[in-house]
Every structure is written in C-alpha cells, then in structure tokens.
Amino acid sequence: MTANDTTSSLRILDTRVAPVFAGASLRRLCTGAIWSEGPIWLSQDQSVLWSDIPNNRILRWSAASGMSVWREQVEFTNGHALDREGNLLHCSHGLRAIVRTPQVQGVIRADTIDEVLVREFQGKRLNSPNDVVVQSNGCIWFTDPPYGILSDREGHQGRREQPHNHVFCYDPAAGTLHAASDFMQEPNGLAFSPDEQLLYVSDTSAALSADGTGHHHIVVFDVKGHTLQNPRVFAEISPGLPDGFRVDHCGWIYTSSLDSVQVYHPDGTLLGKILVPEKVGNLTFGGVRGDTLFIAASTSLYSIVLNTRGAIRP
Ligand code: MG
C-alpha cells in the first residue's frame, strides 16, 4: 500500500483508512464564494445549502441545477443543522442567535419566515453562534465564540456581553438554555459520537492570536444531561484549524484543516487526509446513501464519495 494508490488527492497514513478511501476522488462542484461554511444536505431535493459568510448569503448546489443563491441578506449565517422535526437551524452571527426556518409540509423553503429560537443567556446577548448539532433527544447544542462581533466582515461589530465563550445546550421541550461548558477558549465546530456519549468540540483560539499562542485542537467531553464533563484533548490539528468537522457511523472524525480533511480514528490516530486545493472551513455527509462528504472550502464546494456514511442519516 502506497500513499498515492487511489488518487493524488488522498493520503493514507494508516491502512485502516484504505477501504474507506478506495476508489474515491475529490471533485470541485462549484465556486464563487468568499468564505464557505456551514454546509447541510437536504434530502427533500438532494441539495446542499451552505453559508458564504462575508457575502451575507446562503448558497445552494444540486447535481440537477448546479449552484445558485438560495437567500441573500441572511444576517451572516454560519453553521447549520436539521432539528428532529426537520426544521432548518441557522447559527446567525448578525442576530447573535439560533434561528429556525420551519419546514412546511415537509419542505424547507427559502421564502419561509424564520423564527428566532435562542438569543440570550441569563438576560445577556449571545456572542455569535458558530456551529450547531442536534441530539437524538431533540436538544440543540451550539458554540458561541466572538468571531461574528469582532468586525463587520462576518457580522456586526458589537460589544460582548457573555463572560465566557460557552458551549450551550438548548432543550426545546423545556424551553431552557444551559451553559454546558465554559472550558473552551473559542469553541467552534462540534459533533457527537454515534452513541452520543461523547461530544467533540474544536477550539480555534489560535486563529486570532498574534503571538502564535491559542488552540487549534479538538477536545472530547463526556455528555451528562445538559452538561459536558471530563474534557481531554483529542487531537492537535495542523496545519490550520479544526473549524468544522463531522463523525461517521463508525465514530471516525473528519475535520477541516488548512490543506485537507483529516480523518481520525476515535483512538486519536490520524488515519489519512483528503487533500483539498483550498482552505477547508467545514463539511457534511450527504447524498442519497449518506456516503458523500460535501466540503465547504474557501471559495468552493467539493465532494468525495467514500466507503462510509455519516453518523446522522440525512
Ligand atoms: Mg465554524
């Protein structure tokens, strides 16, 4: 087994990843964004929506119709997820809130009026929610770093009101918001293990540190009710940052970095890399079989079909 025996875009560092990469090749689907983030697969029309944050819009791609603008003037959305009812959740930098586009008769539509779901904690405005995941019990977990209020590039410059950059857990059944952890300096991406006993959260505080300090790692927590406990560093990601990531049905972690999607075994071993020509922001599993990794990387959306599938069925 050599490093280049599949395609030039794949690097096998541990033979366990070879079957997952077999026959796979990276494709650039479309381009034209400034900074791509928050991709989400919609099975309703077999499309991908994602945020082009500095352009303040949400883009759409499908195999049938290619790339288009889904919405404009979206208050600088970032991460996306579907809730248990199939509604579309947005992390809104501009509104400093978690926003919901309700599905209507099973369909997410661009012209549906959004609802603000969560916008403050203990009477103070959130920072700028960055990424979001939904637990099978319906709880909505999200990160709240300050990146969307530091300037007008990816939101509205504003004063921070929260004393910490929390990971939050919103329980929609109870209508309660819980500070799940204040352990992270600047929490960013997050994803559950398949059994939801673990939550992986990235810390990207190295992004803005002028002196080279700050984190570029993924921390793993034990999930206890609405809280996160027993944090330990899972992996240091370099080059670049683990902005966003996903977990497959085996529990393997697929994370963004500067030059690739890095694939980690839950034992912490770096198994391989999917090299991408642009800096990777985030990614999601999708496709009819859930086996296609859609990669939001700077100006473009890429895809690669793997011999695995996401932990969350689309
Ligand atoms: Mg992010």
Residues whose N, C-alpha, C, O or C-beta is under 5 A from the ligand:
A	BS01	MG	N130 D131 N188 G189 D243 G244
